[in-house]
């Protein structure tokens, strides 16, 4: 992949889920939320016909990084949080939810969810890719 924007689409009758692997931070919200749809041990690993569109959309919205997105066949898409919320986790990552315009090397992108690098060492700027200290899981 030459750009950080390559997405793979998984289509069902009433919803299409897209996945952008480079942005995935493996929070596993999808796998915990709908293991019958999201199974990394299977191919394809996303099977959107395994749940109704409303429940699937709700689980996709749990993805903190925005690697998972959805669009409903009837044209419905995710509504951004209002007001926009920005929190810094214990490692320094910035978790952002809301109506966002993120400037990337490929240009501006409209987003509703993102995990942004807080240390400046990500190779996927401005998104976190776990390359630096802000992407490391703290040790107890």
CORUR-V648778 format. One line per field, one symbol per residue. ss: DSSP state (2 for helix, 1 for strand, 0 for the rest). phi: phi as a letter, one per 20 degrees, with the letter a starting at -180 (. if undefined). psi: psi as a letter, one per 40 degrees, with the letter a starting at -180 (. if undefined). Layout:
# CORUR-V648778
ss: ???
phi: ???
psi: ???
This chain:
# CORUR-V648778
ss: 00000001111000111110222000002222200001000000010222002222222200000001111100001000000011110000011111111111001111111111000000000010000022200000
phi: .ededfcddcdcfcbdddcdgfefdlfmgffffbffddcfedcffdcfffbfgffffffgffffenfecbbegfnfcfeffcffdccdefeofdeccqeccdecfeofcecdbaddfddndfedgeffcmfdffeeffef
psi: hdieehihhhiideihhihgddehefdedddddgdedhgeeihiehgeeeiiddddddddeehdeedhiihideeiihhiihihhhihaeeeihhhhahihhhieeaihhieiihiheeeeiefieiheedadeeihih.
